[in-house]
Amino acid sequence: MIILLFIVGFSFRGTEDDVIVAVQKHGPPNEIPMLKNSPELKQTMKGSTYADSIIQKEKELIQQEENQKIVYLTFDDGPSSDANQLLDVLDHYRAKATFFMLAPQIKAHPEVVKRMVKTGYAVGLHGVTHDAHQFYHSKKSPLHEMQEDQKVLEKITGVKSTLIRTPYGSVPYMLDSYRKEIESYGFQLWDWDIDSDDWKSNSKAFVYRVINEIKLMESVGKHPVILMHDRGPTIKYLPILLNWLNKNHFVTKNLEESMDAYSFKCNDRCHPFGS
């Protein structure tokens, strides 16, 4: 918004000096301005050379995004005692990731959670108990666990995340009434496109499973959300996957609250836990 205001002033004053001085004084913007996010300003600048140039840049950025090969790496159940090592690996490959974390684990490893936020990873919520009987006990229980997890994360990091992933995924126990309850409080439910099954063994087999699934999804133009877990064996073999992604020109990105959350639909598949 700051840079857009500079541009508006520039369009009225008609000199570049004001913009240059302002940018030198305040620094460049954190992101490229998008007129589509400011309809009032877009109307004010309509027809000007400056508005046309920004609109053209927006189109180029949108096209660039559509042409990118994007994957979303996500890690559940942490932070573990090995989480710093996981971040070291991700940092080495300059990979982005989203962490869906449990409240007790956040309390146990607060410094690594602070590091996640400081380094620019996305942090999300995974509840408190990871016990299906407790988590899916009633339509209020998922809400209460996520609210508690949210408070713990915010107290430690200052981040009030609305990104959530329910234990074991939203099907079959996350009934439609449960979903409406959490959504009414602003939470965004995320499942995944690719399940790595990394928890099933301590081998690197999960890496090749993920690579094969990525290839299939790339062929239909989808940007997959990949489920993995914050655990030692996954971290050990993660460099194989990251190296493959880099060699094949994939871009890793964080899940963001501005995105449309993807979750499984019940479609008559959901039922209360234990039934």
Accessible surface in RSA format (square Angstrom, percent):
REM  Atomic radii and reference values for relative SASA: ProtOr
REM  Chains: A
REM  Algorithm: Lee & Richards
REM  Probe-radius: 1.40
REM  Slices: 20
REM RES _ NUM      All-atoms   Total-Side   Main-Chain    Non-polar    All polar
REM                ABS   REL    ABS   REL    ABS   REL    ABS   REL    ABS   REL
RES MET A   1   132.31  68.5 102.13  67.6  30.18  71.9  88.50  75.2  43.81  58.0
RES ILE A   2   106.43  60.6 104.78  78.1   1.64   4.0 105.19  75.7   1.24   3.4
RES ILE A   3    22.74  12.9  22.60  16.8   0.14   0.3  22.60  16.3   0.14   0.4
RES LEU A   4     3.36   1.9   3.36   2.4   0.00   0.0   3.36   2.4   0.00   0.0
RES LEU A   5   107.85  60.1  99.46  71.2   8.38  21.1  99.63  70.0   8.21  22.1
RES PHE A   6    34.59  17.3  31.27  19.4   3.33   8.7  34.51  20.9   0.08   0.2
RES ILE A   7    25.94  14.8  25.94  19.3   0.00   0.0  25.94  18.7   0.00   0.0
RES VAL A   8    21.45  14.1  21.45  19.4   0.00   0.0  21.45  18.6   0.00   0.0
RES GLY A   9    12.81  15.8   0.00   N/A  12.81  15.8  12.44  34.1   0.38   0.8
RES PHE A  10    27.13  13.6  27.13  16.8   0.00   0.0  27.13  16.4   0.00   0.0
RES SER A  11    38.07  32.2  14.05  18.7  24.03  55.3   9.63  20.5  28.45  39.9
RES PHE A  12   151.17  75.6 117.70  72.9  33.47  87.1 120.39  73.0  30.78  88.1
RES ARG A  13   136.41  57.3 108.22  55.2  28.19  67.1  61.03  83.4  75.38  45.7
RES GLY A  14    52.75  65.1   0.00   N/A  52.75  65.1  22.61  62.0  30.14  67.5
RES THR A  15    62.81  44.7  58.18  59.0   4.64  11.1  59.39  79.8   3.42   5.2
RES GLU A  16   113.32  65.1 108.55  82.1   4.77  11.4  31.09  60.1  82.23  67.1
RES ASP A  17    98.00  68.6  96.65  96.2   1.35   3.2  25.66  60.4  72.34  72.1
RES ASP A  18    49.14  34.4  40.09  39.9   9.06  21.4   7.70  18.1  41.44  41.3
RES VAL A  19    27.09  17.8  26.34  23.8   0.75   1.8  27.09  23.5   0.00   0.0
RES ILE A  20    82.15  46.7  79.19  59.0   2.96   7.1  82.06  59.1   0.09   0.2
RES VAL A  21    90.51  59.6  89.86  81.3   0.65   1.6  89.86  78.1   0.65   1.8
RES ALA A  22    18.13  16.7  14.51  22.4   3.62   8.2  18.00  25.4   0.13   0.3
RES VAL A  23    40.97  27.0  39.68  35.9   1.29   3.1  39.68  34.5   1.29   3.5
RES GLN A  24   140.92  78.8 105.20  76.9  35.72  85.0  45.69  97.3  95.23  72.2
RES LYS A  25   162.30  79.2 125.72  77.1  36.59  87.1  80.70  72.6  81.60  86.9
RES HIS A  26   112.74  61.6  77.34  53.8  35.40  90.6  44.74  46.1  68.00  79.1
RES GLY A  27    26.63  32.8   0.00   N/A  26.63  32.8  19.72  54.1   6.91  15.5
RES PRO A  28   107.56  78.4  92.74  84.5  14.82  53.9  92.74  76.6  14.82  92.1
RES PRO A  29    57.13  41.6  30.87  28.1  26.26  95.4  42.11  34.8  15.02  93.3
RES ASN A  30   163.15 112.5 121.47 117.4  41.68 100.4  34.56  83.2 128.58 124.3
RES GLU A  31   136.15  78.2 124.40  94.1  11.75  28.0  48.93  94.6  87.22  71.2
RES ILE A  32    82.93  47.2  73.92  55.1   9.00  21.7  74.59  53.7   8.33  22.6
RES PRO A  33    23.35  17.0  15.41  14.0   7.94  28.8  22.97  19.0   0.38   2.4
RES MET A  34    37.36  19.3  31.22  20.7   6.14  14.6  29.39  25.0   7.97  10.6
RES LEU A  35     0.02   0.0   0.02   0.0   0.00   0.0   0.02   0.0   0.00   0.0
RES LYS A  36   112.62  54.9  87.48  53.7  25.13  59.8  54.05  48.7  58.57  62.4
RES ASN A  37   110.36  76.1  78.47  75.8  31.89  76.8  31.88  76.7  78.48  75.9
RES SER A  38    11.65   9.8   9.82  13.1   1.83   4.2   4.77  10.2   6.88   9.6
RES PRO A  39    84.85  61.8  78.00  71.1   6.84  24.9  80.02  66.1   4.83  30.0
RES GLU A  40   131.82  75.7 123.72  93.6   8.10  19.3  75.24 145.5  56.59  46.2
RES LEU A  41    20.33  11.3  17.50  12.5   2.83   7.1  19.64  13.8   0.69   1.9
RES LYS A  42    85.32  41.6  85.08  52.2   0.24   0.6  40.33  36.3  44.99  47.9
RES GLN A  43   121.28  67.8 111.86  81.8   9.42  22.4  48.02 102.2  73.26  55.6
RES THR A  44    85.19  60.6  51.31  52.0  33.87  80.7  36.18  48.6  49.00  74.1
RES MET A  45     6.65   3.4   1.86   1.2   4.79  11.4   6.65   5.7   0.00   0.0
RES LYS A  46   154.52  75.4 127.24  78.1  27.28  65.0  79.04  71.1  75.47  80.4
RES GLY A  47    65.51  80.8   0.00   N/A  65.51  80.8  33.96  93.2  31.55  70.7
RES SER A  48    30.30  25.6  19.97  26.7  10.32  23.8  29.70  63.2   0.60   0.8
RES THR A  49   104.70  74.5  96.93  98.3   7.77  18.5  63.11  84.8  41.59  62.9
RES TYR A  50    69.63  32.5  69.03  39.3   0.60   1.6  39.99  30.1  29.63  36.5
RES ALA A  51     1.08   1.0   1.08   1.7   0.00   0.0   1.08   1.5   0.00   0.0
RES ASP A  52    79.73  55.8  73.61  73.3   6.12  14.5  28.09  66.1  51.64  51.5
RES SER A  53    65.15  55.1  50.55  67.5  14.60  33.6  46.50  99.0  18.65  26.1
RES ILE A  54    17.70  10.1  15.86  11.8   1.84   4.4  17.70  12.7   0.00   0.0
RES ILE A  55    49.18  28.0  49.17  36.6   0.01   0.0  49.17  35.4   0.01   0.0
RES GLN A  56    93.41  52.2  92.74  67.8   0.66   1.6  36.52  77.7  56.89  43.1
RES LYS A  57    92.03  44.9  90.93  55.8   1.09   2.6  43.70  39.3  48.32  51.5
RES GLU A  58    11.63   6.7  11.63   8.8   0.00   0.0   2.38   4.6   9.25   7.6
RES LYS A  59   127.04  62.0 121.19  74.4   5.85  13.9  70.57  63.5  56.47  60.1
RES GLU A  60    84.22  48.4  75.46  57.1   8.76  20.9  36.59  70.8  47.63  38.9
RES LEU A  61    47.31  26.3  42.68  30.5   4.63  11.6  43.01  30.2   4.30  11.6
RES ILE A  62    72.39  41.2  69.72  51.9   2.67   6.4  72.37  52.1   0.02   0.1
RES GLN A  63    93.50  52.3  93.00  68.0   0.50   1.2  37.40  79.6  56.10  42.5
RES GLN A  64   104.45  58.4  97.93  71.6   6.52  15.5  35.38  75.3  69.07  52.4
RES GLU A  65    78.06  44.8  76.60  58.0   1.46   3.5  32.39  62.7  45.67  37.3
RES GLU A  66   112.57  64.6  87.97  66.6  24.60  58.6  39.53  76.5  73.04  59.6
RES ASN A  67   103.08  71.1  74.90  72.4  28.19  67.9  29.84  71.8  73.24  70.8
RES GLN A  68    47.79  26.7  38.71  28.3   9.08  21.6  17.43  37.1  30.36  23.0
RES LYS A  69    64.82  31.6  58.69  36.0   6.12  14.6  40.63  36.6  24.19  25.8
RES ILE A  70     2.71   1.5   1.37   1.0   1.34   3.2   1.37   1.0   1.34   3.6
RES VAL A  71     0.00   0.0   0.00   0.0   0.00   0.0   0.00   0.0   0.00   0.0
RES TYR A  72    20.55   9.6  20.55  11.7   0.00   0.0   6.50   4.9  14.06  17.3
RES LEU A  73     0.09   0.1   0.00   0.0   0.09   0.2   0.00   0.0   0.09   0.3
RES THR A  74     0.00   0.0   0.00   0.0   0.00   0.0   0.00   0.0   0.00   0.0
RES PHE A  75     1.16   0.6   0.08   0.0   1.08   2.8   0.08   0.0   1.08   3.1
RES ASP A  76     5.46   3.8   5.46   5.4   0.00   0.0   0.21   0.5   5.25   5.2
RES ASP A  77    47.62  33.4  39.25  39.1   8.37  19.8  16.63  39.1  30.99  30.9
RES GLY A  78     2.27   2.8   0.00   N/A   2.27   2.8   1.78   4.9   0.49   1.1
RES PRO A  79     0.39   0.3   0.00   0.0   0.39   1.4   0.39   0.3   0.00   0.0
RES SER A  80    22.00  18.6  19.26  25.7   2.73   6.3  20.13  42.9   1.86   2.6
RES SER A  81    96.56  81.6  63.75  85.1  32.81  75.6  38.89  82.8  57.67  80.8
RES ASP A  82    51.97  36.4  49.25  49.0   2.72   6.4   4.27  10.1  47.70  47.6
RES ALA A  83     0.48   0.4   0.32   0.5   0.17   0.4   0.32   0.4   0.17   0.4
RES ASN A  84    73.91  51.0  72.66  70.2   1.25   3.0  23.56  56.7  50.35  48.7
RES GLN A  85    94.94  53.1  91.52  66.9   3.42   8.1  28.72  61.1  66.21  50.2
RES LEU A  86     0.09   0.1   0.09   0.1   0.00   0.0   0.09   0.1   0.00   0.0
RES LEU A  87     0.09   0.0   0.09   0.1   0.00   0.0   0.09   0.1   0.00   0.0
RES ASP A  88    76.57  53.6  69.30  69.0   7.27  17.2  26.33  62.0  50.24  50.1
RES VAL A  89    22.27  14.7  19.17  17.4   3.10   7.5  22.27  19.4   0.00   0.0
RES LEU A  90     0.00   0.0   0.00   0.0   0.00   0.0   0.00   0.0   0.00   0.0
RES ASP A  91    54.25  38.0  38.35  38.2  15.90  37.6  28.12  66.2  26.13  26.1
RES HIS A  92   142.03  77.6 113.67  79.0  28.36  72.5  74.30  76.6  67.73  78.8
RES TYR A  93    51.37  24.0  40.76  23.2  10.61  27.6  20.59  15.5  30.77  37.9
RES ARG A  94   221.52  93.0 190.98  97.4  30.54  72.7  71.87  98.2 149.65  90.7
RES ALA A  95     7.35   6.8   2.73   4.2   4.62  10.5   3.84   5.4   3.50   9.3
RES LYS A  96    84.01  41.0  84.01  51.5   0.00   0.0  52.51  47.3  31.51  33.6
RES ALA A  97     0.00   0.0   0.00   0.0   0.00   0.0   0.00   0.0   0.00   0.0
RES THR A  98     0.28   0.2   0.28   0.3   0.00   0.0   0.00   0.0   0.28   0.4
RES PHE A  99     2.01   1.0   2.01   1.2   0.00   0.0   2.01   1.2   0.00   0.0
RES PHE A 100     0.00   0.0   0.00   0.0   0.00   0.0   0.00   0.0   0.00   0.0
RES MET A 101     0.90   0.5   0.90   0.6   0.00   0.0   0.90   0.8   0.00   0.0
RES LEU A 102    17.89  10.0  17.89  12.8   0.00   0.0  17.89  12.6   0.00   0.0
RES ALA A 103     3.22   3.0   3.22   5.0   0.00   0.0   3.22   4.5   0.00   0.0
RES PRO A 104    62.78  45.8  55.47  50.6   7.31  26.6  58.15  48.0   4.63  28.8
RES GLN A 105    54.88  30.7  54.88  40.1   0.00   0.0   7.17  15.3  47.70  36.2
RES ILE A 106     0.00   0.0   0.00   0.0   0.00   0.0   0.00   0.0   0.00   0.0
RES LYS A 107   124.73  60.9 105.36  64.6  19.38  46.1  59.36  53.4  65.38  69.6
RES ALA A 108    63.21  58.1  30.73  47.4  32.48  73.9  41.86  58.9  21.36  56.6
RES HIS A 109    52.79  28.9  47.67  33.1   5.12  13.1  28.26  29.1  24.54  28.6
RES PRO A 110    42.60  31.0  42.60  38.8   0.00   0.0  42.60  35.2   0.00   0.0
RES GLU A 111   116.48  66.9 111.45  84.3   5.04  12.0  63.44 122.7  53.04  43.3
RES VAL A 112     6.83   4.5   4.45   4.0   2.38   5.7   5.41   4.7   1.42   3.8
RES VAL A 113     0.00   0.0   0.00   0.0   0.00   0.0   0.00   0.0   0.00   0.0
RES LYS A 114    90.46  44.1  86.21  52.9   4.25  10.1  44.78  40.3  45.68  48.7
RES ARG A 115    65.77  27.6  61.13  31.2   4.64  11.0  36.33  49.7  29.43  17.8
RES MET A 116     0.13   0.1   0.13   0.1   0.00   0.0   0.13   0.1   0.00   0.0
RES VAL A 117    47.05  31.0  34.26  31.0  12.79  30.8  34.99  30.4  12.06  32.7
RES LYS A 118   188.78  92.1 153.96  94.5  34.83  82.9 106.05  95.5  82.74  88.1
RES THR A 119    59.82  42.5  36.00  36.5  23.82  56.8  34.22  46.0  25.61  38.7
RES GLY A 120    30.64  37.8   0.00   N/A  30.64  37.8  25.52  70.0   5.12  11.5
RES TYR A 121    15.95   7.4   5.23   3.0  10.72  27.9   3.34   2.5  12.61  15.5
RES ALA A 122    13.95  12.8   6.90  10.7   7.05  16.0  13.95  19.6   0.00   0.0
RES VAL A 123     8.43   5.5   4.18   3.8   4.26  10.3   4.18   3.6   4.26  11.5
RES GLY A 124     0.00   0.0   0.00   N/A   0.00   0.0   0.00   0.0   0.00   0.0
RES LEU A 125     0.00   0.0   0.00   0.0   0.00   0.0   0.00   0.0   0.00   0.0
RES HIS A 126     2.11   1.2   2.11   1.5   0.00   0.0   0.85   0.9   1.27   1.5
RES GLY A 127     0.00   0.0   0.00   N/A   0.00   0.0   0.00   0.0   0.00   0.0
RES VAL A 128    39.29  25.9  34.58  31.3   4.71  11.4  34.58  30.0   4.71  12.8
RES THR A 129    52.47  37.3  24.21  24.5  28.27  67.4  30.47  40.9  22.00  33.3
RES HIS A 130    44.12  24.1  35.74  24.8   8.38  21.4  26.11  26.9  18.01  21.0
RES ASP A 131    55.67  39.0  50.14  49.9   5.53  13.1  15.31  36.0  40.35  40.2
RES ALA A 132    14.58  13.4  11.04  17.0   3.54   8.1  11.04  15.6   3.54   9.4
RES HIS A 133   113.73  62.2 111.93  77.8   1.80   4.6  76.07  78.4  37.66  43.8
RES GLN A 134    94.28  52.7  86.18  63.0   8.10  19.3  27.51  58.6  66.76  50.6
RES PHE A 135     0.00   0.0   0.00   0.0   0.00   0.0   0.00   0.0   0.00   0.0
RES TYR A 136     4.27   2.0   0.21   0.1   4.06  10.6   0.18   0.1   4.09   5.0
RES HIS A 137   132.82  72.6 107.85  75.0  24.97  63.9  73.08  75.3  59.74  69.5
RES SER A 138    42.78  36.2  38.73  51.7   4.05   9.3  34.23  72.9   8.55  12.0
RES LYS A 139    95.18  46.4  92.22  56.6   2.97   7.1  41.71  37.5  53.47  57.0
RES LYS A 140    83.25  40.6  83.25  51.1   0.00   0.0  55.98  50.4  27.26  29.0
RES SER A 141    16.77  14.2  13.72  18.3   3.05   7.0  16.62  35.4   0.15   0.2
RES PRO A 142     0.24   0.2   0.24   0.2   0.00   0.0   0.24   0.2   0.00   0.0
RES LEU A 143     2.78   1.5   2.78   2.0   0.00   0.0   2.78   2.0   0.00   0.0
RES HIS A 144   102.29  55.9  96.74  67.2   5.55  14.2  62.09  64.0  40.20  46.8
RES GLU A 145    18.01  10.3  17.37  13.1   0.64   1.5  14.32  27.7   3.69   3.0
RES MET A 146     0.26   0.1   0.26   0.2   0.00   0.0   0.26   0.2   0.00   0.0
RES GLN A 147    49.12  27.5  48.90  35.7   0.22   0.5  12.07  25.7  37.05  28.1
RES GLU A 148    72.62  41.7  71.08  53.8   1.54   3.7  26.11  50.5  46.52  38.0
RES ASP A 149     0.00   0.0   0.00   0.0   0.00   0.0   0.00   0.0   0.00   0.0
RES GLN A 150    18.66  10.4  18.66  13.6   0.00   0.0   0.65   1.4  18.01  13.7
RES LYS A 151   137.55  67.1 132.34  81.2   5.22  12.4  78.37  70.5  59.18  63.0
RES VAL A 152    11.76   7.7   8.93   8.1   2.83   6.8  11.76  10.2   0.00   0.0
RES LEU A 153     0.00   0.0   0.00   0.0   0.00   0.0   0.00   0.0   0.00   0.0
RES GLU A 154    69.42  39.9  65.30  49.4   4.12   9.8  14.61  28.3  54.81  44.7
RES LYS A 155   185.58  90.5 150.24  92.2  35.34  84.1 103.49  93.1  82.09  87.4
RES ILE A 156    38.64  22.0  22.80  17.0  15.83  38.2  27.09  19.5  11.55  31.3
RES THR A 157    28.92  20.6   0.45   0.5  28.47  67.8   7.20   9.7  21.72  32.8
RES GLY A 158    60.89  75.1   0.00   N/A  60.89  75.1  30.88  84.7  30.01  67.2
RES VAL A 159    48.94  32.2  45.29  41.0   3.65   8.8  48.94  42.5   0.00   0.0
RES LYS A 160   128.24  62.6 110.38  67.7  17.86  42.5  52.98  47.7  75.25  80.2
RES SER A 161     2.89   2.4   2.37   3.2   0.52   1.2   2.45   5.2   0.44   0.6
RES THR A 162    30.66  21.8  30.66  31.1   0.00   0.0  28.29  38.0   2.37   3.6
RES LEU A 163     6.31   3.5   6.31   4.5   0.00   0.0   6.31   4.4   0.00   0.0
RES ILE A 164     0.28   0.2   0.28   0.2   0.00   0.0   0.28   0.2   0.00   0.0
RES ARG A 165     0.24   0.1   0.24   0.1   0.00   0.0   0.24   0.3   0.00   0.0
RES THR A 166     0.63   0.5   0.27   0.3   0.37   0.9   0.27   0.4   0.37   0.6
RES PRO A 167     0.01   0.0   0.01   0.0   0.00   0.0   0.01   0.0   0.00   0.0
RES TYR A 168   131.55  61.4  99.86  56.8  31.69  82.5  84.22  63.3  47.33  58.4
RES GLY A 169     1.40   1.7   0.00   N/A   1.40   1.7   0.15   0.4   1.25   2.8
RES SER A 170     0.00   0.0   0.00   0.0   0.00   0.0   0.00   0.0   0.00   0.0
RES VAL A 171    29.17  19.2  15.89  14.4  13.27  32.0  15.89  13.8  13.27  36.0
RES PRO A 172    38.35  27.9  38.35  35.0   0.00   0.0  38.35  31.7   0.00   0.0
RES TYR A 173    48.99  22.9  48.81  27.8   0.18   0.5  11.56   8.7  37.43  46.1
RES MET A 174     0.14   0.1   0.14   0.1   0.00   0.0   0.14   0.1   0.00   0.0
RES LEU A 175    37.96  21.1  37.79  27.0   0.17   0.4  37.96  26.7   0.00   0.0
RES ASP A 176    81.56  57.1  77.06  76.7   4.50  10.6  25.93  61.0  55.63  55.5
RES SER A 177    52.49  44.4  43.83  58.5   8.67  20.0  37.61  80.1  14.89  20.9
RES TYR A 178    15.86   7.4  15.86   9.0   0.00   0.0   6.04   4.5   9.81  12.1
RES ARG A 179    19.16   8.0  19.16   9.8   0.00   0.0  16.68  22.8   2.49   1.5
RES LYS A 180   148.68  72.5 142.77  87.6   5.91  14.1  88.03  79.2  60.65  64.6
RES GLU A 181    23.00  13.2  20.61  15.6   2.39   5.7   2.15   4.2  20.86  17.0
RES ILE A 182     0.13   0.1   0.13   0.1   0.00   0.0   0.13   0.1   0.00   0.0
RES GLU A 183    97.07  55.7  81.00  61.3  16.07  38.3  26.49  51.2  70.58  57.6
RES SER A 184    87.38  73.8  42.49  56.7  44.90 103.4  50.80 108.2  36.58  51.3
RES TYR A 185   118.02  55.1  89.06  50.7  28.96  75.4  60.03  45.1  57.99  71.5
RES GLY A 186    41.83  51.6   0.00   N/A  41.83  51.6  33.78  92.7   8.05  18.0
RES PHE A 187     8.53   4.3   3.40   2.1   5.13  13.3   3.40   2.1   5.13  14.7
RES GLN A 188    38.81  21.7  35.51  25.9   3.30   7.9  22.93  48.8  15.88  12.0
RES LEU A 189     6.76   3.8   2.83   2.0   3.93   9.9   2.83   2.0   3.93  10.6
RES TRP A 190     3.40   1.4   3.40   1.6   0.00   0.0   3.33   1.8   0.08   0.1
RES ASP A 191     0.00   0.0   0.00   0.0   0.00   0.0   0.00   0.0   0.00   0.0
RES TRP A 192    31.69  12.7  30.01  14.5   1.68   4.0  21.73  11.6   9.96  16.2
RES ASP A 193    40.83  28.6  10.11  10.1  30.73  72.7   5.34  12.6  35.50  35.4
RES ILE A 194     2.06   1.2   0.20   0.1   1.86   4.5   2.06   1.5   0.00   0.0
RES ASP A 195    39.69  27.8  34.51  34.3   5.19  12.3  11.46  27.0  28.23  28.2
RES SER A 196     0.25   0.2   0.00   0.0   0.25   0.6   0.00   0.0   0.25   0.4
RES ASP A 197    28.22  19.8  22.88  22.8   5.35  12.6   7.20  16.9  21.02  21.0
RES ASP A 198     2.52   1.8   0.08   0.1   2.44   5.8   1.33   3.1   1.18   1.2
RES TRP A 199   140.56  56.4 124.75  60.4  15.81  37.1 115.27  61.5  25.29  41.0
RES LYS A 200   129.45  63.2  96.40  59.1  33.05  78.7  55.13  49.6  74.32  79.2
RES SER A 201    54.46  46.0  43.16  57.6  11.30  26.0  42.43  90.3  12.03  16.9
RES ASN A 202   103.34  71.3  87.80  84.9  15.54  37.4  24.51  59.0  78.83  76.2
RES SER A 203    50.55  42.7  44.79  59.8   5.77  13.3  43.84  93.4   6.72   9.4
RES LYS A 204    95.12  46.4  94.79  58.2   0.33   0.8  44.58  40.1  50.54  53.8
RES ALA A 205    62.88  57.8  52.36  80.8  10.52  23.9  58.13  81.9   4.75  12.6
RES PHE A 206    10.46   5.2   5.44   3.4   5.02  13.1   8.74   5.3   1.73   4.9
RES VAL A 207     0.00   0.0   0.00   0.0   0.00   0.0   0.00   0.0   0.00   0.0
RES TYR A 208   101.77  47.5 101.68  57.9   0.10   0.2  81.73  61.4  20.05  24.7
RES ARG A 209   105.17  44.2  97.11  49.5   8.05  19.2  30.23  41.3  74.93  45.4
RES VAL A 210     0.00   0.0   0.00   0.0   0.00   0.0   0.00   0.0   0.00   0.0
RES ILE A 211    13.56   7.7  13.56  10.1   0.00   0.0  13.56   9.8   0.00   0.0
RES ASN A 212    84.52  58.3  81.94  79.2   2.58   6.2  21.66  52.1  62.86  60.8
RES GLU A 213    58.00  33.3  58.00  43.9   0.00   0.0   4.65   9.0  53.35  43.6
RES ILE A 214     0.38   0.2   0.29   0.2   0.09   0.2   0.29   0.2   0.09   0.2
RES LYS A 215   106.66  52.0 100.34  61.6   6.33  15.1  53.66  48.3  53.00  56.5
RES LEU A 216   115.12  64.1 111.32  79.6   3.80   9.6 112.07  78.7   3.05   8.2
RES MET A 217    23.23  12.0  22.33  14.8   0.90   2.1  21.11  17.9   2.13   2.8
RES GLU A 218    72.92  41.9  58.95  44.6  13.96  33.2  25.35  49.0  47.56  38.8
RES SER A 219    89.91  76.0  46.99  62.7  42.93  98.9  49.86 106.2  40.05  56.1
RES VAL A 220   106.84  70.3  74.32  67.3  32.51  78.3  84.27  73.2  22.57  61.2
RES GLY A 221    60.29  74.3   0.00   N/A  60.29  74.3  34.75  95.4  25.54  57.2
RES LYS A 222   100.74  49.1  91.66  56.2   9.09  21.6  61.18  55.1  39.57  42.1
RES HIS A 223    67.89  37.1  53.01  36.8  14.88  38.1  39.36  40.6  28.53  33.2
RES PRO A 224     1.86   1.4   1.86   1.7   0.00   0.0   1.86   1.5   0.00   0.0
RES VAL A 225     6.02   4.0   6.02   5.5   0.00   0.0   6.02   5.2   0.00   0.0
RES ILE A 226     0.00   0.0   0.00   0.0   0.00   0.0   0.00   0.0   0.00   0.0
RES LEU A 227     8.85   4.9   8.85   6.3   0.00   0.0   8.85   6.2   0.00   0.0
RES MET A 228     0.00   0.0   0.00   0.0   0.00   0.0   0.00   0.0   0.00   0.0
RES HIS A 229    24.53  13.4  24.48  17.0   0.06   0.1   7.58   7.8  16.95  19.7
RES ASP A 230     9.06   6.3   0.73   0.7   8.33  19.7   0.56   1.3   8.50   8.5
RES ARG A 231    55.95  23.5  52.10  26.6   3.85   9.2  26.14  35.7  29.81  18.1
RES GLY A 232    29.54  36.4   0.00   N/A  29.54  36.4  20.41  56.0   9.13  20.4
RES PRO A 233    33.74  24.6  30.51  27.8   3.23  11.7  33.35  27.5   0.39   2.4
RES THR A 234     0.22   0.2   0.00   0.0   0.22   0.5   0.14   0.2   0.09   0.1
RES ILE A 235     2.08   1.2   0.76   0.6   1.32   3.2   0.76   0.5   1.32   3.6
RES LYS A 236   139.00  67.8 117.77  72.3  21.23  50.5  75.21  67.7  63.79  68.0
RES TYR A 237    41.88  19.6  41.78  23.8   0.10   0.3  17.62  13.2  24.26  29.9
RES LEU A 238     0.00   0.0   0.00   0.0   0.00   0.0   0.00   0.0   0.00   0.0
RES PRO A 239    38.54  28.1  37.71  34.4   0.83   3.0  37.99  31.4   0.54   3.4
RES ILE A 240    61.19  34.8  54.67  40.7   6.53  15.7  59.61  42.9   1.58   4.3
RES LEU A 241     0.00   0.0   0.00   0.0   0.00   0.0   0.00   0.0   0.00   0.0
RES LEU A 242     2.59   1.4   2.12   1.5   0.47   1.2   2.29   1.6   0.30   0.8
RES ASN A 243    59.18  40.8  59.18  57.2   0.00   0.0   6.18  14.9  53.00  51.2
RES TRP A 244    45.63  18.3  43.20  20.9   2.43   5.7  34.25  18.3  11.38  18.5
RES LEU A 245     1.80   1.0   1.80   1.3   0.00   0.0   1.80   1.3   0.00   0.0
RES ASN A 246    74.74  51.5  59.79  57.8  14.95  36.0  23.52  56.6  51.23  49.5
RES LYS A 247   149.00  72.7 124.58  76.4  24.42  58.1  82.67  74.4  66.33  70.7
RES ASN A 248    48.89  33.7  46.14  44.6   2.75   6.6   4.05   9.7  44.84  43.3
RES HIS A 249   142.08  77.7 126.70  88.1  15.38  39.3  91.20  94.0  50.88  59.2
RES PHE A 250    17.58   8.8   5.28   3.3  12.29  32.0   5.28   3.2  12.29  35.2
RES VAL A 251    51.88  34.1  48.62  44.0   3.25   7.8  51.88  45.1   0.00   0.0
RES THR A 252    18.18  12.9  10.05  10.2   8.14  19.4   5.90   7.9  12.28  18.6
RES LYS A 253    54.66  26.7  53.85  33.0   0.81   1.9  37.77  34.0  16.89  18.0
RES ASN A 254    25.84  17.8  21.49  20.8   4.35  10.5   3.40   8.2  22.44  21.7
RES LEU A 255     1.76   1.0   0.00   0.0   1.76   4.4   0.00   0.0   1.76   4.7
RES GLU A 256    94.61  54.3  91.13  68.9   3.49   8.3  26.82  51.9  67.79  55.3
RES GLU A 257    83.83  48.1  67.82  51.3  16.01  38.1  28.30  54.7  55.53  45.3
RES SER A 258   101.67  85.9  57.79  77.1  43.88 101.1  56.98 121.3  44.70  62.6
RES MET A 259    52.50  27.2  42.01  27.8  10.49  25.0  43.47  37.0   9.04  12.0
RES ASP A 260   140.29  98.3 118.41 117.9  21.87  51.7  39.20  92.3 101.08 100.8
RES ALA A 261    39.61  36.4  11.34  17.5  28.28  64.3  11.34  16.0  28.28  74.9
RES TYR A 262    87.31  40.8  83.47  47.5   3.84  10.0  60.85  45.7  26.46  32.6
RES SER A 263    12.57  10.6   9.77  13.0   2.79   6.4   0.00   0.0  12.57  17.6
RES PHE A 264    43.73  21.9  41.13  25.5   2.60   6.8  43.73  26.5   0.00   0.0
RES LYS A 265   129.20  63.0 124.91  76.6   4.29  10.2  84.33  75.9  44.87  47.8
RES CYS A 266    11.67   8.8   8.19   9.1   3.48   8.2   7.54  19.1   4.14   4.5
RES ASN A 267   115.04  79.3  87.04  84.1  28.00  67.4  32.52  78.3  82.52  79.8
RES ASP A 268   156.21 109.4 112.08 111.6  44.13 104.3  40.94  96.4 115.26 115.0
RES ARG A 269   127.70  53.6 113.41  57.8  14.30  34.0  63.80  87.2  63.90  38.7
RES CYS A 270    26.73  20.2   4.15   4.6  22.58  53.1   4.15  10.5  22.58  24.3
RES HIS A 271    69.36  37.9  68.27  47.5   1.09   2.8  51.02  52.6  18.34  21.3
RES PRO A 272    68.33  49.8  68.07  62.1   0.26   0.9  68.33  56.4   0.00   0.0
RES PHE A 273    74.71  37.4  52.87  32.7  21.84  56.8  52.87  32.1  21.84  62.5
RES GLY A 274    72.26  89.1   0.00   N/A  72.26  89.1  34.81  95.5  37.46  83.9
RES SER A 275   100.76  85.1  36.71  49.0  64.05 147.6  72.34 154.1  28.42  39.8
END  Absolute sums over single chains surface
CHAIN  1 A    14684.5      12076.8       2607.6       8059.6       6624.9
END  Absolute sums over all chains
TOTAL         14684.5      12076.8       2607.6       8059.6       6624.9
